[in-house]
Amino acid sequence: MDDSILETDHEKGLSDRELKKACFIYARENFQGRFFNNAYSGRGILVSRDGLDEWYSKTKSRDQSLSIKRLDTLLESARQINRSKDNYGRPYVEGFVYFVAPCMVNGTDYSAIITVRQTKGNPDKFYHCYLRTKK
């Protein structure tokens, strides 16, 4: 299966802001409220509105906008690269886990860096995802 993401002709006609909004709506309709099992950790990751809002507020590029259309595949196939404690010392937050997965957008090869928040008594939650150009 080809997991590369190509901008459609319709998407090419959208402004950056319109494209980001369209991809955000796509993610809400297709991923929000669903769990995706990460093959590396064996844990389910919930995609919540909070995580999608965080992604939306920080997304700056067209490729970053388009990448959210493969959030399900990224969450399922990503491998863990790091973890950290909560910098704010909140008692209900166990920490953050960082994953990486390959992501091809419009012919550019990226690493998708995914942040998952782990909290006490709640499922692991998607927190953010950004793209880093592979060298």
N, CA, C and O atoms as a GROMACS GRO file, in nm:
protein
  540
    1MET      N    1   0.083  -0.118   0.000
    1MET     CA    2   0.000   0.000   0.000
    1MET      C    3   0.088   0.125   0.000
    1MET      O    4   0.185   0.134   0.076
    2ASP      N    5   0.054   0.221  -0.085
    2ASP     CA    6   0.130   0.345  -0.096
    2ASP      C    7   0.075   0.445   0.005
    2ASP      O    8  -0.042   0.484  -0.002
    3ASP      N    9   0.159   0.487   0.099
    3ASP     CA   10   0.115   0.581   0.201
    3ASP      C   11   0.156   0.724   0.172
    3ASP      O   12   0.146   0.810   0.259
    4SER      N   13   0.202   0.751   0.049
    4SER     CA   14   0.240   0.888   0.018
    4SER      C   15   0.114   0.973   0.002
    4SER      O   16   0.008   0.923  -0.037
    5ILE      N   17   0.127   1.100   0.032
    5ILE     CA   18   0.016   1.193   0.027
    5ILE      C   19   0.044   1.293  -0.085
    5ILE      O   20   0.150   1.357  -0.088
    6LEU      N   21  -0.050   1.305  -0.176
    6LEU     CA   22  -0.039   1.402  -0.284
    6LEU      C   23  -0.153   1.501  -0.275
    6LEU      O   24  -0.267   1.464  -0.250
    7GLU      N   25  -0.120   1.627  -0.294
    7GLU     CA   26  -0.221   1.732  -0.294
    7GLU      C   27  -0.311   1.713  -0.417
    7GLU      O   28  -0.261   1.700  -0.529
    8THR      N   29  -0.441   1.712  -0.395
    8THR     CA   30  -0.535   1.697  -0.507
    8THR      C   31  -0.547   1.829  -0.583
    8THR      O   32  -0.504   1.934  -0.535
    9ASP      N   33  -0.604   1.823  -0.701
    9ASP     CA   34  -0.626   1.945  -0.778
    9ASP      C   35  -0.712   2.044  -0.701
    9ASP      O   36  -0.686   2.164  -0.702
   10HIS      N   37  -0.814   1.994  -0.634
   10HIS     CA   38  -0.899   2.081  -0.552
   10HIS      C   39  -0.817   2.147  -0.441
   10HIS      O   40  -0.829   2.267  -0.419
   11GLU      N   41  -0.734   2.069  -0.373
   11GLU     CA   42  -0.653   2.122  -0.263
   11GLU      C   43  -0.552   2.226  -0.313
   11GLU      O   44  -0.522   2.322  -0.242
   12LYS      N   45  -0.500   2.207  -0.434
   12LYS     CA   46  -0.405   2.304  -0.490
   12LYS      C   47  -0.469   2.441  -0.508
   12LYS      O   48  -0.400   2.543  -0.503
   13GLY      N   49  -0.601   2.444  -0.528
   13GLY     CA   50  -0.673   2.570  -0.544
   13GLY      C   51  -0.707   2.640  -0.414
   13GLY      O   52  -0.758   2.752  -0.416
   14LEU      N   53  -0.681   2.576  -0.302
   14LEU     CA   54  -0.711   2.634  -0.171
   14LEU      C   55  -0.594   2.717  -0.120
   14LEU      O   56  -0.478   2.687  -0.148
   15SER      N   57  -0.626   2.822  -0.046
   15SER     CA   58  -0.520   2.897   0.022
   15SER      C   59  -0.461   2.808   0.132
   15SER      O   60  -0.520   2.706   0.166
   16ASP      N   61  -0.348   2.848   0.187
   16ASP     CA   62  -0.288   2.771   0.297
   16ASP      C   63  -0.385   2.756   0.413
   16ASP      O   64  -0.398   2.648   0.470
   17ARG      N   65  -0.452   2.864   0.446
   17ARG     CA   66  -0.547   2.863   0.558
   17ARG      C   67  -0.666   2.770   0.528
   17ARG      O   68  -0.709   2.695   0.615
   18GLU      N   69  -0.718   2.777   0.406
   18GLU     CA   70  -0.831   2.691   0.367
   18GLU      C   71  -0.791   2.544   0.367
   18GLU      O   72  -0.869   2.458   0.408
   19LEU      N   73  -0.669   2.515   0.321
   19LEU     CA   74  -0.622   2.377   0.320
   19LEU      C   75  -0.608   2.323   0.461
   19LEU      O   76  -0.649   2.211   0.490
   20LYS      N   77  -0.551   2.403   0.549
   20LYS     CA   78  -0.535   2.360   0.688
   20LYS      C   79  -0.672   2.331   0.750
   20LYS      O   80  -0.689   2.230   0.818
   21LYS      N   81  -0.768   2.418   0.727
   21LYS     CA   82  -0.903   2.398   0.781
   21LYS      C   83  -0.967   2.271   0.724
   21LYS      O   84  -1.028   2.194   0.798
   22ALA      N   85  -0.953   2.249   0.593
   22ALA     CA   86  -1.010   2.129   0.529
   22ALA      C   87  -0.948   2.002   0.585
   22ALA      O   88  -1.018   1.904   0.609
   23CYS      N   89  -0.817   2.002   0.606
   23CYS     CA   90  -0.749   1.884   0.661
   23CYS      C   91  -0.787   1.862   0.807
   23CYS      O   92  -0.799   1.748   0.851
   24PHE      N   93  -0.806   1.970   0.881
   24PHE     CA   94  -0.851   1.962   1.020
   24PHE      C   95  -0.990   1.899   1.028
   24PHE      O   96  -1.015   1.812   1.111
   25ILE      N   97  -1.078   1.942   0.941
   25ILE     CA   98  -1.214   1.885   0.937
   25ILE      C   99  -1.207   1.737   0.900
   25ILE      O  100  -1.279   1.655   0.957
   26TYR      N  101  -1.121   1.703   0.804
   26TYR     CA  102  -1.103   1.562   0.766
   26TYR      C  103  -1.059   1.480   0.887
   26TYR      O  104  -1.112   1.372   0.911
   27ALA      N  105  -0.963   1.531   0.961
   27ALA     CA  106  -0.912   1.459   1.079
   27ALA      C  107  -1.020   1.444   1.185
   27ALA      O  108  -1.032   1.339   1.247
   28ARG      N  109  -1.098   1.548   1.207
   28ARG     CA  110  -1.206   1.539   1.306
   28ARG      C  111  -1.307   1.433   1.265
   28ARG      O  112  -1.352   1.354   1.348
   29GLU      N  113  -1.344   1.432   1.139
   29GLU     CA  114  -1.446   1.337   1.092
   29GLU      C  115  -1.396   1.193   1.088
   29GLU      O  116  -1.474   1.100   1.110
   30ASN      N  117  -1.268   1.172   1.062
   30ASN     CA  118  -1.215   1.037   1.042
   30ASN      C  119  -1.139   0.979   1.161
   30ASN      O  120  -1.129   0.857   1.173
   31PHE      N  121  -1.085   1.064   1.249
   31PHE     CA  122  -0.998   1.014   1.355
   31PHE      C  123  -1.042   1.048   1.497
   31PHE      O  124  -1.015   0.972   1.590
   32GLN      N  125  -1.108   1.162   1.515
   32GLN     CA  126  -1.143   1.206   1.650
   32GLN      C  127  -1.231   1.103   1.720
   32GLN      O  128  -1.329   1.055   1.664
   33GLY      N  129  -1.192   1.070   1.844
   33GLY     CA  130  -1.267   0.975   1.925
   33GLY      C  131  -1.232   0.830   1.898
   33GLY      O  132  -1.291   0.740   1.959
   34ARG      N  133  -1.138   0.806   1.809
   34ARG     CA  134  -1.100   0.668   1.775
   34ARG      C  135  -0.964   0.635   1.836
   34ARG      O  136  -0.879   0.721   1.859
   35PHE      N  137  -0.946   0.505   1.862
   35PHE     CA  138  -0.818   0.452   1.911
   35PHE      C  139  -0.743   0.388   1.796
   35PHE      O  140  -0.802   0.326   1.708
   36PHE      N  141  -0.612   0.405   1.797
   36PHE     CA  142  -0.525   0.340   1.699
   36PHE      C  143  -0.417   0.266   1.775
   36PHE      O  144  -0.348   0.323   1.860
   37ASN      N  145  -0.402   0.138   1.746
   37ASN     CA  146  -0.306   0.055   1.817
   37ASN      C  147  -0.167   0.071   1.757
   37ASN      O  148  -0.145   0.044   1.639
   38ASN      N  149  -0.075   0.116   1.840
   38ASN     CA  150   0.062   0.133   1.794
   38ASN      C  151   0.134  -0.002   1.798
   38ASN      O  152   0.144  -0.064   1.904
   39ALA      N  153   0.183  -0.047   1.683
   39ALA     CA  154   0.247  -0.178   1.672
   39ALA      C  155   0.374  -0.185   1.756
   39ALA      O  156   0.408  -0.292   1.807
   40TYR      N  157   0.444  -0.075   1.772
   40TYR     CA  158   0.570  -0.074   1.846
   40TYR      C  159   0.547  -0.092   1.996
   40TYR      O  160   0.613  -0.175   2.060
   41SER      N  161   0.455  -0.016   2.052
   41SER     CA  162   0.432  -0.019   2.198
   41SER      C  163   0.324  -0.117   2.238
   41SER      O  164   0.319  -0.161   2.353
   42GLY      N  165   0.237  -0.153   2.144
   42GLY     CA  166   0.124  -0.239   2.176
   42GLY      C  167   0.013  -0.166   2.250
   42GLY      O  168  -0.082  -0.229   2.296
   43ARG      N  169   0.023  -0.034   2.261
   43ARG     CA  170  -0.076   0.046   2.333
   43ARG      C  171  -0.166   0.120   2.236
   43ARG      O  172  -0.125   0.158   2.126
   44GLY      N  173  -0.290   0.138   2.279
   44GLY     CA  174  -0.384   0.217   2.200
   44GLY      C  175  -0.360   0.366   2.223
   44GLY      O  176  -0.327   0.408   2.334
   45ILE      N  177  -0.378   0.444   2.118
   45ILE     CA  178  -0.362   0.589   2.127
   45ILE      C  179  -0.494   0.652   2.083
   45ILE      O  180  -0.541   0.629   1.972
   46LEU      N  181  -0.552   0.732   2.170
   46LEU     CA  182  -0.677   0.800   2.142
   46LEU      C  183  -0.650   0.933   2.073
   46LEU      O  184  -0.563   1.009   2.115
   47VAL      N  185  -0.724   0.959   1.967
   47VAL     CA  186  -0.717   1.090   1.902
   47VAL      C  187  -0.833   1.172   1.957
   47VAL      O  188  -0.950   1.141   1.933
   48SER      N  189  -0.799   1.278   2.030
   48SER     CA  190  -0.901   1.362   2.092
   48SER      C  191  -0.905   1.498   2.023
   48SER      O  192  -0.815   1.534   1.946
   49ARG      N  193  -1.009   1.572   2.051
   49ARG     CA  194  -1.021   1.707   1.996
   49ARG      C  195  -0.906   1.794   2.046
   49ARG      O  196  -0.855   1.878   1.972
   50ASP      N  197  -0.864   1.774   2.172
   50ASP     CA  198  -0.752   1.853   2.227
   50ASP      C  199  -0.627   1.836   2.142
   50ASP      O  200  -0.560   1.934   2.109
   51GLY      N  201  -0.595   1.712   2.106
   51GLY     CA  202  -0.476   1.686   2.024
   51GLY      C  203  -0.488   1.746   1.886
   51GLY      O  204  -0.392   1.803   1.834
   52LEU      N  205  -0.606   1.735   1.826
   52LEU     CA  206  -0.626   1.794   1.693
   52LEU      C  207  -0.620   1.946   1.700
   52LEU      O  208  -0.568   2.010   1.609
   53ASP      N  209  -0.672   2.005   1.807
   53ASP     CA  210  -0.663   2.151   1.825
   53ASP      C  211  -0.517   2.195   1.839
   53ASP      O  212  -0.477   2.297   1.782
   54GLU      N  213  -0.438   2.118   1.915
   54GLU     CA  214  -0.295   2.149   1.931
   54GLU      C  215  -0.225   2.145   1.795
   54GLU      O  216  -0.149   2.235   1.761
   55TRP      N  217  -0.252   2.040   1.718
   55TRP     CA  218  -0.195   2.028   1.584
   55TRP      C  219  -0.236   2.148   1.499
   55TRP      O  220  -0.152   2.208   1.432
   56TYR      N  221  -0.363   2.182   1.501
   56TYR     CA  222  -0.415   2.293   1.419
   56TYR      C  223  -0.348   2.425   1.454
   56TYR      O  224  -0.311   2.502   1.365
   57SER      N  225  -0.333   2.452   1.582
   57SER     CA  226  -0.276   2.580   1.624
   57SER      C  227  -0.129   2.594   1.587
   57SER      O  228  -0.080   2.706   1.572
   58LYS      N  229  -0.057   2.482   1.571
   58LYS     CA  230   0.086   2.489   1.544
   58LYS      C  231   0.124   2.460   1.398
   58LYS      O  232   0.240   2.476   1.360
   59THR      N  233   0.027   2.418   1.317
   59THR     CA  234   0.058   2.382   1.178
   59THR      C  235   0.081   2.508   1.095
   59THR      O  236   0.000   2.601   1.096
   60LYS      N  237   0.193   2.509   1.022
   60LYS     CA  238   0.231   2.628   0.945
   60LYS      C  239   0.248   2.603   0.795
   60LYS      O  240   0.242   2.698   0.717
   61SER      N  241   0.269   2.478   0.753
   61SER     CA  242   0.298   2.453   0.611
   61SER      C  243   0.190   2.368   0.545
   61SER      O  244   0.112   2.301   0.613
   62ARG      N  245   0.186   2.372   0.413
   62ARG     CA  246   0.089   2.293   0.337
   62ARG      C  247   0.116   2.144   0.358
   62ARG      O  248   0.022   2.066   0.378
   63ASP      N  249   0.242   2.103   0.353
   63ASP     CA  250   0.274   1.962   0.371
   63ASP      C  251   0.234   1.915   0.511
   63ASP      O  252   0.184   1.804   0.527
   64GLN      N  253   0.257   2.000   0.611
   64GLN     CA  254   0.215   1.967   0.748
   64GLN      C  255   0.063   1.950   0.753
   64GLN      O  256   0.014   1.857   0.817
   65SER      N  257  -0.009   2.037   0.687
   65SER     CA  258  -0.156   2.026   0.683
   65SER      C  259  -0.197   1.894   0.621
   65SER      O  260  -0.282   1.823   0.676
   66LEU      N  261  -0.139   1.860   0.508
   66LEU     CA  262  -0.176   1.737   0.436
   66LEU      C  263  -0.141   1.612   0.515
   66LEU      O  264  -0.210   1.511   0.504
   67SER      N  265  -0.035   1.617   0.594
   67SER     CA  266   0.012   1.498   0.666
   67SER      C  267  -0.092   1.441   0.761
   67SER      O  268  -0.091   1.321   0.788
   68ILE      N  269  -0.182   1.524   0.813
   68ILE     CA  270  -0.280   1.478   0.911
   68ILE      C  271  -0.378   1.378   0.848
   68ILE      O  272  -0.445   1.304   0.919
   69LYS      N  273  -0.385   1.377   0.716
   69LYS     CA  274  -0.475   1.283   0.648
   69LYS      C  275  -0.430   1.138   0.664
   69LYS      O  276  -0.507   1.046   0.636
   70ARG      N  277  -0.306   1.117   0.710
   70ARG     CA  278  -0.254   0.982   0.734
   70ARG      C  279  -0.226   0.958   0.882
   70ARG      O  280  -0.144   0.873   0.917
   71LEU      N  281  -0.293   1.032   0.968
   71LEU     CA  282  -0.268   1.020   1.111
   71LEU      C  283  -0.287   0.877   1.160
   71LEU      O  284  -0.210   0.830   1.244
   72ASP      N  285  -0.388   0.809   1.109
   72ASP     CA  286  -0.412   0.671   1.151
   72ASP      C  287  -0.292   0.581   1.124
   72ASP      O  288  -0.247   0.508   1.212
   73THR      N  289  -0.240   0.587   1.002
   73THR     CA  290  -0.124   0.506   0.963
   73THR      C  291   0.000   0.545   1.043
   73THR      O  292   0.078   0.459   1.085
   74LEU      N  293   0.018   0.675   1.063
   74LEU     CA  294   0.135   0.723   1.139
   74LEU      C  295   0.131   0.672   1.282
   74LEU      O  296   0.232   0.624   1.334
   75LEU      N  297   0.016   0.681   1.347
   75LEU     CA  298   0.004   0.634   1.486
   75LEU      C  299   0.025   0.484   1.497
   75LEU      O  300   0.086   0.437   1.593
   76GLU      N  301  -0.024   0.410   1.401
   76GLU     CA  302  -0.013   0.264   1.406
   76GLU      C  303   0.128   0.213   1.378
   76GLU      O  304   0.170   0.111   1.433
   77SER      N  305   0.203   0.283   1.294
   77SER     CA  306   0.333   0.232   1.250
   77SER      C  307   0.454   0.300   1.314
   77SER      O  308   0.567   0.254   1.296
   78ALA      N  309   0.433   0.408   1.387
   78ALA     CA  310   0.545   0.484   1.444
   78ALA      C  311   0.621   0.402   1.548
   78ALA      O  312   0.565   0.317   1.618
   79ARG      N  313   0.752   0.431   1.557
   79ARG     CA  314   0.833   0.365   1.660
   79ARG      C  315   0.877   0.469   1.762
   79ARG      O  316   0.902   0.585   1.729
   80GLN      N  317   0.884   0.424   1.887
   80GLN     CA  318   0.919   0.514   1.996
   80GLN      C  319   1.065   0.555   1.985
   80GLN      O  320   1.153   0.473   1.959
   81ILE      N  321   1.090   0.685   2.006
   81ILE     CA  322   1.228   0.735   2.002
   81ILE      C  323   1.271   0.802   2.133
   81ILE      O  324   1.390   0.818   2.158
   82ASN      N  325   1.173   0.840   2.217
   82ASN     CA  326   1.210   0.911   2.340
   82ASN      C  327   1.089   0.918   2.433
   82ASN      O  328   0.977   0.886   2.393
   83ARG      N  329   1.113   0.960   2.554
   83ARG     CA  330   1.005   0.989   2.648
   83ARG      C  331   1.055   1.097   2.743
   83ARG      O  332   1.175   1.115   2.760
   84SER      N  333   0.962   1.168   2.804
   84SER     CA  334   0.999   1.273   2.898
   84SER      C  335   0.893   1.285   3.007
   84SER      O  336   0.779   1.239   2.991
   85LYS      N  337   0.932   1.348   3.116
   85LYS     CA  338   0.838   1.377   3.224
   85LYS      C  339   0.763   1.505   3.189
   85LYS      O  340   0.802   1.577   3.097
   86ASP      N  341   0.658   1.531   3.261
   86ASP     CA  342   0.582   1.654   3.244
   86ASP      C  343   0.662   1.770   3.304
   86ASP      O  344   0.695   1.768   3.422
   87ASN      N  345   0.693   1.870   3.224
   87ASN     CA  346   0.772   1.984   3.271
   87ASN      C  347   0.699   2.067   3.377
   87ASN      O  348   0.762   2.140   3.453
   88TYR      N  349   0.567   2.056   3.382
   88TYR     CA  350   0.488   2.135   3.476
   88TYR      C  351   0.460   2.060   3.606
   88TYR      O  352   0.401   2.117   3.698
   89GLY      N  353   0.501   1.934   3.614
   89GLY     CA  354   0.483   1.858   3.736
   89GLY      C  355   0.339   1.829   3.773
   89GLY      O  356   0.308   1.811   3.891
   90ARG      N  357   0.251   1.825   3.675
   90ARG     CA  358   0.109   1.797   3.703
   90ARG      C  359   0.097   1.652   3.753
   90ARG      O  360   0.150   1.561   3.689
   91PRO      N  361   0.029   1.630   3.864
   91PRO     CA  362   0.024   1.496   3.923
   91PRO      C  363  -0.050   1.393   3.837
   91PRO      O  364  -0.024   1.273   3.850
   92TYR      N  365  -0.140   1.436   3.751
   92TYR     CA  366  -0.216   1.342   3.668
   92TYR      C  367  -0.146   1.308   3.537
   92TYR      O  368  -0.189   1.216   3.466
   93VAL      N  369  -0.040   1.379   3.503
   93VAL     CA  370   0.033   1.352   3.378
   93VAL      C  371   0.155   1.266   3.409
   93VAL      O  372   0.244   1.308   3.484
   94GLU      N  373   0.158   1.146   3.352
   94GLU     CA  374   0.272   1.057   3.371
   94GLU      C  375   0.392   1.102   3.289
   94GLU      O  376   0.506   1.088   3.332
   95GLY      N  377   0.365   1.154   3.170
   95GLY     CA  378   0.473   1.202   3.085
   95GLY      C  379   0.433   1.199   2.939
   95GLY      O  380   0.317   1.180   2.904
   96PHE      N  381   0.534   1.218   2.855
   96PHE     CA  382   0.512   1.222   2.711
   96PHE      C  383   0.601   1.118   2.644
   96PHE      O  384   0.714   1.095   2.685
   97VAL      N  385   0.547   1.057   2.541
   97VAL     CA  386   0.621   0.960   2.463
   97VAL      C  387   0.630   1.014   2.321
   97VAL      O  388   0.532   1.065   2.267
   98TYR      N  389   0.749   1.003   2.262
   98TYR     CA  390   0.773   1.056   2.128
   98TYR      C  391   0.798   0.941   2.031
   98TYR      O  392   0.874   0.848   2.060
   99PHE      N  393   0.732   0.949   1.918
   99PHE     CA  394   0.742   0.847   1.815
   99PHE      C  395   0.787   0.911   1.685
   99PHE      O  396   0.776   1.033   1.667
  100VAL      N  397   0.838   0.828   1.593
  100VAL     CA  398   0.873   0.875   1.459
  100VAL      C  399   0.820   0.774   1.358
  100VAL      O  400   0.819   0.653   1.382
  101ALA      N  401   0.774   0.828   1.244
  101ALA     CA  402   0.726   0.744   1.135
  101ALA      C  403   0.759   0.813   1.004
  101ALA      O  404   0.756   0.936   0.996
  102PRO      N  405   0.792   0.736   0.900
  102PRO     CA  406   0.816   0.798   0.770
  102PRO      C  407   0.686   0.852   0.712
  102PRO      O  408   0.579   0.795   0.732
  103CYS      N  409   0.697   0.963   0.640
  103CYS     CA  410   0.580   1.027   0.579
  103CYS      C  411   0.623   1.100   0.452
  103CYS      O  412   0.708   1.190   0.457
  104MET      N  413   0.566   1.062   0.340
  104MET     CA  414   0.598   1.125   0.211
  104MET      C  415   0.481   1.216   0.173
  104MET      O  416   0.367   1.170   0.162
  105VAL      N  417   0.510   1.345   0.154
  105VAL     CA  418   0.407   1.442   0.116
  105VAL      C  419   0.454   1.516  -0.008
  105VAL      O  420   0.560   1.578  -0.007
  106ASN      N  421   0.375   1.510  -0.114
  106ASN     CA  422   0.407   1.578  -0.240
  106ASN      C  423   0.550   1.551  -0.286
  106ASN      O  424   0.618   1.640  -0.337
  107GLY      N  425   0.593   1.426  -0.269
  107GLY     CA  426   0.725   1.386  -0.316
  107GLY      C  427   0.840   1.417  -0.223
  107GLY      O  428   0.954   1.382  -0.254
  108THR      N  429   0.814   1.480  -0.110
  108THR     CA  430   0.919   1.511  -0.013
  108THR      C  431   0.913   1.408   0.099
  108THR      O  432   0.807   1.379   0.154
  109ASP      N  433   1.030   1.355   0.132
  109ASP     CA  434   1.041   1.252   0.234
  109ASP      C  435   1.061   1.318   0.371
  109ASP      O  436   1.158   1.391   0.392
  110TYR      N  437   0.968   1.293   0.462
  110TYR     CA  438   0.972   1.350   0.596
  110TYR      C  439   0.976   1.240   0.701
  110TYR      O  440   0.946   1.123   0.674
  111SER      N  441   1.014   1.281   0.822
  111SER     CA  442   0.990   1.202   0.942
  111SER      C  443   0.879   1.274   1.017
  111SER      O  444   0.891   1.392   1.048
  112ALA      N  445   0.772   1.203   1.047
  112ALA     CA  446   0.664   1.259   1.128
  112ALA      C  447   0.701   1.233   1.274
  112ALA      O  448   0.719   1.118   1.315
  113ILE      N  449   0.712   1.338   1.352
  113ILE     CA  450   0.742   1.328   1.494
  113ILE      C  451   0.610   1.344   1.570
  113ILE      O  452   0.546   1.449   1.563
  114ILE      N  453   0.573   1.240   1.641
  114ILE     CA  454   0.443   1.235   1.706
  114ILE      C  455   0.462   1.237   1.858
  114ILE      O  456   0.544   1.163   1.912
  115THR      N  457   0.387   1.322   1.925
  115THR     CA  458   0.390   1.330   2.070
  115THR      C  459   0.260   1.271   2.125
  115THR      O  460   0.151   1.305   2.080
  116VAL      N  461   0.274   1.183   2.223
  116VAL     CA  462   0.160   1.120   2.289
  116VAL      C  463   0.171   1.148   2.438
  116VAL      O  464   0.276   1.128   2.500
  117ARG      N  465   0.061   1.196   2.496
  117ARG     CA  466   0.059   1.225   2.640
  117ARG      C  467  -0.001   1.107   2.715
  117ARG      O  468  -0.106   1.056   2.678
  118GLN      N  469   0.069   1.065   2.820
  118GLN     CA  470   0.020   0.957   2.906
  118GLN      C  471  -0.024   1.018   3.038
  118GLN      O  472   0.053   1.087   3.105
  119THR      N  473  -0.150   0.990   3.076
  119THR     CA  474  -0.203   1.041   3.201
  119THR      C  475  -0.255   0.926   3.286
  119THR      O  476  -0.292   0.821   3.235
  120LYS      N  477  -0.257   0.949   3.417
  120LYS     CA  478  -0.302   0.847   3.510
  120LYS      C  479  -0.453   0.826   3.495
  120LYS      O  480  -0.531   0.921   3.497
  121GLY      N  481  -0.492   0.700   3.480
  121GLY     CA  482  -0.633   0.665   3.474
  121GLY      C  483  -0.702   0.696   3.343
  121GLY      O  484  -0.823   0.681   3.333
  122ASN      N  485  -0.627   0.737   3.242
  122ASN     CA  486  -0.684   0.769   3.112
  122ASN      C  487  -0.600   0.703   3.002
  122ASN      O  488  -0.486   0.664   3.026
  123PRO      N  489  -0.657   0.691   2.884
  123PRO     CA  490  -0.579   0.631   2.775
  123PRO      C  491  -0.468   0.725   2.726
  123PRO      O  492  -0.472   0.846   2.751
  124ASP      N  493  -0.370   0.668   2.657
  124ASP     CA  494  -0.269   0.748   2.591
  124ASP      C  495  -0.340   0.835   2.487
  124ASP      O  496  -0.431   0.788   2.418
  125LYS      N  497  -0.300   0.962   2.477
  125LYS     CA  498  -0.369   1.054   2.386
  125LYS      C  499  -0.270   1.119   2.289
  125LYS      O  500  -0.162   1.164   2.328
  126PHE      N  501  -0.310   1.121   2.163
  126PHE     CA  502  -0.236   1.197   2.062
  126PHE      C  503  -0.231   1.342   2.109
  126PHE      O  504  -0.333   1.400   2.145
  127TYR      N  505  -0.110   1.400   2.107
  127TYR     CA  506  -0.094   1.536   2.154
  127TYR      C  507  -0.053   1.630   2.041
  127TYR      O  508  -0.101   1.743   2.033
  128HIS      N  509   0.038   1.583   1.954
  128HIS     CA  510   0.085   1.669   1.846
  128HIS      C  511   0.162   1.586   1.745
  128HIS      O  512   0.207   1.475   1.775
  129CYS      N  513   0.176   1.640   1.625
  129CYS     CA  514   0.256   1.577   1.520
  129CYS      C  515   0.313   1.687   1.431
  129CYS      O  516   0.241   1.778   1.391
  130TYR      N  517   0.440   1.678   1.401
  130TYR     CA  518   0.500   1.773   1.307
  130TYR      C  519   0.594   1.697   1.214
  130TYR      O  520   0.632   1.583   1.241
  131LEU      N  521   0.629   1.762   1.105
  131LEU     CA  522   0.716   1.699   1.004
  131LEU      C  523   0.856   1.756   1.014
  131LEU      O  524   0.876   1.875   1.034
  132ARG      N  525   0.954   1.665   0.998
  132ARG     CA  526   1.095   1.705   0.990
  132ARG      C  527   1.149   1.649   0.860
  132ARG      O  528   1.133   1.530   0.833
  133THR      N  529   1.212   1.731   0.781
  133THR     CA  530   1.269   1.687   0.654
  133THR      C  531   1.381   1.588   0.681
  133THR      O  532   1.469   1.612   0.763
  134LYS      N  533   1.377   1.475   0.608
  134LYS     CA  534   1.485   1.378   0.622
  134LYS      C  535   1.608   1.431   0.551
  134LYS      O  536   1.600   1.497   0.447
  135LYS      N  537   1.724   1.402   0.610
  135LYS     CA  538   1.850   1.450   0.551
  135LYS      C  539   1.913   1.344   0.464
  135LYS      O  540   2.019   1.366   0.407
   0.00000   0.00000   0.00000
